[in-house]
Every structure is written in C-alpha cells, then in structure tokens.
C-alpha cells in the first residue's frame, strides 16, 4: 500500500469517527537516557544534581549474554558485541526515545567514543535486557553514569 493510499484511509477514518482517529497500538521500547556525572554520594550537606537527559544513540541487539561481548577491562565498557544487531534509535535532547520492535528480548547499549556501554545485568548474565510484549511499549531508563562517583 502506498503512502497516498494510507493517508486517505487515515483521513477517511478520522472523518468517520467525528474527529477521533483510531490508531494501531505501537509495540516496542520507550524511555529516557540520562547522563549522570560528578559526586553522587549522599550527604546532608550535598544534594546530588538531578540527572540530565542526553541526546545519544541507543544500539539495540538481540538479547546478549556476557559470553557474547568483548570486555574493555573489568568495566561495563565493551569493545565488541557478538549478538545480532537489530536497530538503533536517537534520543532527543531531553533523553526521550521510542522505537517500534517485534515482540522479543533485547539488550540496549549506548556508546562512549568507540566503546559500547551498558551497566546492568539480569540474573542470567544478560546485559541491559528489555522484553517487548505484543501490543505493548516497554518502559526503560538508561543511566550513563560512567563519569559519576558513588
């Protein structure tokens, strides 16, 4: 179906519904990416600054285990990811992003320079996992805290 045909179908639906357009539900992942830097130690005299949303690229791979990456030292930085690349999405300047994906399990990475970054694991050693269920948006928060002190 071409875009002009889709446009007229949407317009007809909108007109028939007295201004209420029926939209197909989106399925995938949405969330925010936050850059956290500096002193995050709790103290009565010091309140850590609020995390800042950041424009960055989120790299989406098939669910990735620690056996499918090449570590860069003992940090949560990786020089290579050896699972299937699925997609990437750019977050807005406030950190918000949304991407449509088929139902399934994924790993989400960001980058600092040339290195992939993900700082969470589940109980089965999967890196930064996110599960997409049919007809649903999975909510995630990605914290890029490699320049933070805890």
C-alpha positions, 0 to 999 in steps of 0.5 A: 500500500502506498503512502497516498493510499494510507493517508486517505484511509487515515483521513477517511477514518478520522472523518468517520469517527467525528474527529477521533482517529483510531490508531494501531497500538505501537509495540516496542521500547520507550524511555529516557537516557540520562547522563549522570556525572560528578559526586553522587554520594549522599550527604546532608550537606550535598544534594546530588544534581538531578540527572540530565537527559542526553541526546545519544544513540541507543544500539539495540541487539538481540538479547546478549549474554556476557559470553557474547561481548568483548570486555574493555577491562573489568568495566561495563565498557565493551569493545565488541558485541557478538549478538545480532544487531537489530536497530538503533534509535536517537534520543532527543535532547531531553533523553526521550526515545521510542522505537517500534520492535517485534515482540522479543528480548533485547539488550540496549547499549549506548556508546562512549567514543568507540566503546559500547556501554551498558551497566546492568545485568539480569540474573542470567548474565544478560546485559541491559535486557528489555522484553517487548510484549505484543501490543505493548511499549516497554518502559526503560531508563538508561543511566550513563553514569560512567563519569559519576562517583558513588 
